[in-house]
Amino acid sequence: MDSREYNLIERRVRGLSKFIKIFSMVLLVAMFMQPNVYSQPRDLNQGFAAVPGERGGQDMFGPYDVVVGWPQNIAELPGHDAWTYGAGQSVFAESPNRVFMLFRGELPNIDAPQRFVTYQGNGPGVSFPTAQVPWRNTSVGPRSSLPGSLDGGDTDRGMYGLDHRWEHALLVANSDGEIVEEWTQWDHLFRRPHFVTIDPFDAEKKVWVVDDYRHAIFVFSNDGSELLNTIGVPNVRGNDDAHFYRPTFLTFTEDHVYVADGYINTRVVKLDKEGNFIMTWGQPGDRGGNETRPSYFNNVHGIAINLDRELVFVNDRGNNRVQIFDYNGNYNNEWSFGSEPTDIHLIYMGDDGTLWAADRATSKILGYNQDGELIYSWGIFGDFPGAFFGVHAMSVDQEGNFYVAEVGGGRVQKFSPRQGARTETLIAKPPYVAWD
């Protein structure tokens, strides 16, 4: 090989080496530039509205449109013109055409005051009602269908038949909002029904109702004709393998039930599908709301399951955090929802693994990824259609319609997805396993 051939080969090798370096750099840059909604900074010039490319607006109702007038008012039922819904405790959509709604009985069907009353001698600007602020809170006071006895007794606040009436605790509405089922045969069983749901692994679709004042869970046949099981001892509170003390929510895996127990007890209870006790975890935390120790709780008010990762998410409401455990109660992780006045009423997880939380204090619906990073939030305070006043339950049907129950507003609302809304801003449907 002469010197010219050697120099030619050397130049080609150097050129190839340079090409490889440049290609590697381009490939590396391209990898880092891949869009990732969870970890990459956004281009602020592109915006992040629920509907991409939309101009103006403010995502008042996030990625949804409110379905005004859904459901019908019970005042439209024969003989009920003087009554309307009590506090909206829970909602569960078995399907778009069969939506369960749980209320604390009925309240007087009266209109909001139409003229302002000024209170003299209390300083300027003291008047009622205040514009844009709900005039009635259906969850407090004598006109709230709220029992007066924490031990499950039947003493009511206020006067029965005048301030409230204990009827229509559990109703079913169709897709048009028409009340198609009235489970009034079970009104006598409830004192403060807190949560209604159906096990996605159960082909029979039994209906589960948690009643925190009865300290019990009731399981009904899907048509409501039979009470199939009672878990816990009604009206008897306790902190052992046979009793609850004001349980709040529950959720399911294929073989087990996890109960948030609850307002007074500070634990998670693991049951089999027949309601038999398996285990429990959790201890009373600092009642000041500053608890940081794992597995210590202050008001266990919400629970959700990630089936893919086999994790239990527990809303430690009094400490403004979610704690995460494996199926046997071993601590995994946690994150905070924020400092006061944060007040997370419940958590929900659909089949995409996003954790959604409802904050009573800010009236926002908050979405987090598995690492606790905030994805999107929306919501506005009020009692007009689409606004929120004390969201206490969330549900999603097979068509993606979103439902909320409000303890303050005394209602259930339905929202339909906006056309073109970003997938990551929509609340995913539950993981249907045994039924459609």
C-alpha positions in Angstrom: 0.0 0.0 0.0 1.5 3.3 -1.0 1.1 6.6 0.9 -1.7 7.9 -1.3 -3.8 4.9 -0.7 -3.1 5.0 3.0 -4.1 8.7 3.2 -7.3 8.0 1.3 -8.3 5.2 3.7 -7.4 7.4 6.7 -9.6 10.3 5.4 -12.5 7.9 4.9 -12.1 6.5 8.4 -12.1 10.0 9.9 -15.2 10.9 7.9 -17.0 7.8 9.0 -16.1 8.5 12.6 -17.3 12.1 12.3 -20.6 10.9 10.8 -21.1 8.4 13.6 -20.5 11.1 16.2 -22.9 13.6 14.5 -25.6 10.9 14.1 -25.2 9.8 17.7 -25.7 13.4 18.9 -28.7 13.9 16.7 -30.2 10.7 18.0 -29.6 11.6 21.6 -31.1 15.1 21.1 -34.2 13.5 19.4 -34.6 11.1 22.3 -34.6 14.0 24.8 -37.0 16.0 22.7 -39.7 13.3 22.7 -42.9 14.8 24.3 -43.8 13.5 27.8 -46.7 15.2 29.4 -45.6 14.0 32.8 -41.9 15.1 32.9 -41.0 17.5 30.0 -41.5 21.3 30.2 -44.3 22.6 28.0 -43.9 25.1 25.2 -45.8 28.0 26.8 -46.5 29.4 23.4 -48.7 26.4 22.6 -50.9 26.4 25.7 -52.5 23.5 27.4 -56.3 23.9 27.2 -58.4 20.8 27.6 -59.2 21.1 23.8 -55.9 21.6 21.9 -55.9 24.7 19.7 -59.0 26.3 21.3 -58.9 30.0 21.5 -60.2 32.0 24.4 -62.3 30.4 27.2 -61.0 29.3 30.6 -61.8 25.6 30.9 -64.4 26.4 33.5 -65.7 22.8 33.4 -62.4 21.3 32.2 -62.7 18.8 29.4 -66.5 18.4 29.9 -69.8 20.1 29.1 -72.4 20.0 31.9 -75.7 18.2 31.1 -78.1 20.8 32.4 -81.3 19.5 34.0 -79.9 16.0 34.7 -81.3 14.3 36.7 -84.9 15.3 37.2 -85.8 16.7 40.5 -87.8 14.4 42.9 -90.2 17.4 43.3 -91.5 16.2 39.9 -92.5 12.8 41.4 -96.2 12.5 42.4 -96.8 13.8 45.9 -93.3 15.2 46.3 -93.7 18.7 45.0 -92.8 20.1 48.5 -89.5 18.2 48.6 -86.1 18.0 46.9 -82.8 16.1 47.3 -80.8 16.1 50.6 -77.0 16.1 50.7 -75.6 14.2 47.7 -73.5 11.5 49.2 -72.5 9.3 46.3 -73.1 8.3 42.7 -72.2 5.2 40.7 -72.8 4.6 37.0 -73.4 0.9 36.3 -74.0 2.1 32.7 -75.0 5.3 31.0 -78.6 4.2 31.4 -78.5 3.0 35.0 -76.9 5.5 37.4 -77.2 5.0 41.2 -77.6 8.1 43.3 -77.3 8.2 47.1 -78.8 11.1 49.2 -79.4 11.9 52.9 -83.2 11.9 52.4 -85.2 14.9 51.3 -85.2 18.6 52.1 -87.9 21.2 51.7 -88.2 22.3 48.1 -87.9 26.1 48.6 -86.5 28.8 46.3 -83.5 30.9 47.2 -84.3 34.4 48.6 -84.8 36.8 45.7 -84.1 40.1 47.6 -81.0 41.0 49.6 -81.4 41.4 53.3 -78.9 43.9 54.8 -77.8 43.2 58.4 -77.6 46.6 60.2 -75.1 47.1 63.0 -72.7 44.5 61.7 -70.5 46.7 59.6 -70.7 47.5 55.9 -71.2 44.8 53.3 -73.0 42.3 55.5 -76.0 41.0 53.5 -77.7 37.8 52.5 -77.7 36.1 50.0 -74.3 37.0 48.6 -74.1 37.0 44.8 -72.7 33.8 43.2 -72.4 32.0 46.6 -74.7 29.1 47.3 -77.5 30.1 49.7 -78.1 26.7 51.3 -75.7 24.0 52.5 -77.6 20.7 52.5 -74.9 19.0 54.7 -75.2 21.1 57.9 -77.8 22.5 60.2 -81.2 21.2 61.2 -82.5 21.2 57.6 -79.9 18.6 56.5 -81.5 15.2 57.0 -78.5 14.5 59.3 -79.0 12.1 62.2 -78.3 13.5 65.6 -76.8 10.4 67.2 -73.3 9.2 66.4 -74.1 5.7 67.8 -76.7 5.1 65.1 -79.7 6.1 67.1 -82.8 7.5 65.4 -83.0 10.9 67.0 -83.0 13.5 64.2 -82.0 17.2 64.3 -84.9 19.5 63.5 -88.5 18.4 63.0 -89.3 15.4 60.8 -91.7 16.3 58.0 -90.9 20.0 58.3 -87.1 20.3 58.2 -86.4 17.1 56.5 -87.9 13.7 55.5 -86.1 10.4 55.3 -87.2 9.1 51.9 -85.5 8.3 48.6 -82.0 7.7 50.0 -81.2 5.5 47.0 -82.5 6.2 43.5 -81.6 5.2 39.9 -81.7 7.5 36.9 -81.5 6.7 33.2 -79.4 8.5 30.6 -82.0 11.2 30.2 -82.1 11.8 34.0 -85.5 10.2 34.5 -85.8 8.4 37.9 -86.5 4.8 36.9 -86.0 3.0 40.2 -86.9 4.1 43.7 -85.2 1.8 46.3 -87.5 3.2 49.1 -87.9 -0.3 50.5 -84.5 0.2 52.1 -84.9 3.7 53.4 -85.5 2.3 56.9 -82.1 0.5 56.8 -80.0 3.7 56.3 -79.0 6.5 58.7 -76.2 8.2 56.8 -75.5 6.2 53.6 -72.0 7.3 52.5 -71.0 5.4 49.4 -72.5 3.2 46.7 -70.6 1.0 44.2 -70.5 -2.3 42.3 -67.6 -4.7 42.2 -66.1 -4.8 38.6 -65.1 -8.4 39.2 -68.7 -9.5 40.1 -70.8 -10.8 37.2 -73.9 -10.6 39.3 -73.3 -6.8 39.9 -74.3 -6.8 43.6 -74.7 -3.3 45.0 -72.6 -2.3 48.0 -73.6 0.6 50.3 -71.4 1.9 53.1 -73.4 3.6 55.9 -71.0 5.4 58.2 -73.6 6.1 61.0 -74.7 2.4 61.0 -71.1 1.4 61.1 -72.0 -1.2 58.5 -71.8 -2.2 54.8 -75.0 -3.5 53.1 -74.8 -5.7 50.0 -77.9 -5.9 47.8 -78.9 -7.9 44.8 -78.6 -5.9 41.6 -82.4 -5.3 41.3 -82.7 -4.3 44.9 -85.1 -7.1 45.8 -82.8 -8.7 48.4 -80.4 -7.7 51.2 -77.7 -10.4 50.6 -75.2 -9.5 53.3 -74.5 -7.2 56.2 -70.8 -6.6 57.0 -70.2 -5.2 60.5 -72.8 -4.9 63.2 -75.3 -2.1 62.6 -75.3 0.6 65.3 -72.4 -1.1 67.1 -69.1 0.6 66.7 -65.7 -1.0 67.3 -62.1 -1.4 66.2 -61.8 -5.2 65.8 -62.4 -7.9 63.2 -66.2 -7.7 63.5 -66.9 -4.0 63.8 -66.3 -0.7 62.0 -66.4 2.8 63.4 -67.8 5.2 60.8 -66.5 3.6 57.6 -66.4 5.8 54.5 -65.4 4.1 51.2 -64.3 0.8 49.8 -62.7 -0.7 46.7 -62.1 -4.1 45.1 -59.4 -6.4 43.7 -60.2 -9.7 42.1 -60.3 -11.5 45.4 -60.6 -8.9 48.1 -62.4 -5.8 49.4 -60.5 -2.9 51.0 -62.5 -0.6 53.3 -61.6 2.9 54.5 -62.5 2.8 58.2 -62.8 5.8 58.6 -64.0 9.0 60.3 -63.1 7.7 63.7 -61.2 4.5 63.2 -57.8 5.1 61.5 -57.3 2.0 59.5 -57.8 0.1 56.3 -59.6 -3.2 56.6 -59.0 -6.1 54.1 -61.9 -8.5 53.6 -62.6 -11.4 51.3 -65.6 -11.1 48.9 -67.9 -12.6 51.4 -67.1 -9.9 53.9 -64.9 -12.0 56.1 -62.1 -10.2 58.0 -58.5 -10.9 56.8 -56.3 -8.2 58.1 -56.1 -4.5 58.9 -53.4 -1.8 59.1 -53.1 1.8 60.3 -52.8 3.6 63.6 -54.2 6.9 65.0 -52.0 9.8 63.9 -51.5 13.3 65.2 -54.9 14.9 65.3 -53.3 18.3 64.6 -53.0 17.4 61.0 -49.2 17.3 61.0 -48.7 13.6 60.9 -45.7 12.4 58.7 -45.2 8.8 59.9 -46.1 6.1 57.5 -49.3 4.1 58.3 -50.6 6.7 60.7 -53.9 8.3 59.7 -56.2 11.1 60.6 -59.6 10.5 58.9 -59.3 7.7 56.3 -61.7 9.2 53.8 -61.1 7.6 50.4 -59.4 4.6 48.9 -58.4 3.5 45.4 -56.7 0.5 43.8 -54.1 0.3 41.0 -54.6 -3.2 39.7 -51.6 -3.2 37.4 -49.1 -2.3 40.1 -51.0 -4.0 42.9 -51.1 -0.9 45.1 -53.6 0.6 47.5 -53.9 4.4 47.6 -55.4 5.7 50.9 -56.6 9.3 51.4 -55.2 10.4 54.7 -57.6 13.4 54.7 -56.7 15.0 58.0 -53.0 15.1 57.0 -53.6 16.3 53.4 -51.8 13.4 51.9 -52.2 10.1 50.0 -50.4 7.1 51.4 -49.6 4.1 49.1 -49.3 0.5 50.2 -49.1 -3.0 48.7 -52.0 -5.4 49.0 -50.8 -6.5 52.5 -50.5 -3.0 54.0 -46.7 -2.6 53.5 -45.9 1.1 53.0 -44.7 2.1 49.5 -44.8 5.8 49.0 -46.8 9.0 49.6 -47.3 12.6 48.5 -49.1 15.7 49.8 -52.1 17.3 48.2 -50.9 20.7 49.5 -51.1 22.6 52.7 -54.3 24.1 54.3 -57.0 24.8 53.3 -56.7 21.6 51.2 -59.5 19.2 52.1 -59.6 16.1 49.8 -63.0 14.5 50.0 -62.2 11.4 48.0 -59.9 9.8 45.5 -60.7 7.8 42.3 -58.5 5.8 39.9 -59.7 4.6 36.5 -58.1 2.0 34.2 -55.4 4.4 33.0 -53.8 4.6 36.5 -54.3 8.4 36.9 -55.3 9.3 40.5 -58.1 11.9 40.6 -59.0 13.8 43.8 -61.9 16.1 44.7 -60.9 19.1 46.9 -63.8 20.5 48.9 -61.8 23.6 49.9 -60.8 24.7 46.3 -63.7 23.0 44.4 -61.2 21.5 42.1 -60.9 18.1 40.5 -57.1 17.2 40.6 -55.4 14.6 38.4 -52.0 13.1 39.4 -49.7 10.6 37.7 -48.2 7.6 39.6 -45.4 9.8 40.9 -47.7 12.4 42.3 -47.1 15.0 39.6 -50.1 17.2 38.9 -51.3 16.6 35.4 -54.4 18.8 35.2 -57.0 20.5 37.4 -60.3 22.2 36.9 -63.4 23.2 38.8 -65.3 26.3 40.1 -67.2 27.0 43.3 -71.0 27.6 43.1 -74.4 26.0 42.9 -75.1 26.9 39.2 -74.9 24.0 36.6 -71.4 22.8 36.2 -70.0 24.4 39.4 -69.2 22.4 42.5 -70.2 22.6 46.2 -68.7 19.8 48.2 -68.0 17.0 45.7 -68.2 13.8 47.7 -68.2 11.1 45.0 -67.1 10.7 41.3 -68.0 8.1 38.7 -67.5 7.5 35.0 -69.7 5.4 32.7 -68.7 3.3 29.6 -69.2 6.3 27.3 -66.9 8.5 29.3 -69.7 10.6 30.9 -68.5 12.0 34.3 -70.8 12.2 37.4 -70.4 13.9 40.7 -72.4 14.0 43.9 -72.3 17.1 46.1 -72.9 17.1 49.9 -73.1 20.9 50.0 -75.0 21.4 46.8 -77.5 18.6 47.5 -77.4 17.2 44.0 -75.8 14.9 41.4 -74.5 16.3 38.2 -73.6 14.7 34.8 -70.9 15.9 32.4 -70.3 14.8 28.9 -66.8 14.9 27.3 -66.0 17.8 25.0 -65.2 17.0 21.4 -61.5 16.8 20.9 -60.6 17.0 24.6 -57.1 15.8 25.5 -57.1 12.2 26.8 -54.9 13.0 29.8 -57.5 15.6 31.0 -60.4 13.2 30.9 -61.2 10.9 33.9 -60.9 7.3 32.8 -63.7 4.7 33.2 -63.2 2.0 35.8 -61.6 -1.3 34.9 -64.5 -3.5 33.9 -63.6 -7.1 34.3 -66.6 -9.3 34.7 -69.3 -7.0 33.1 -69.8 -4.4 30.4 
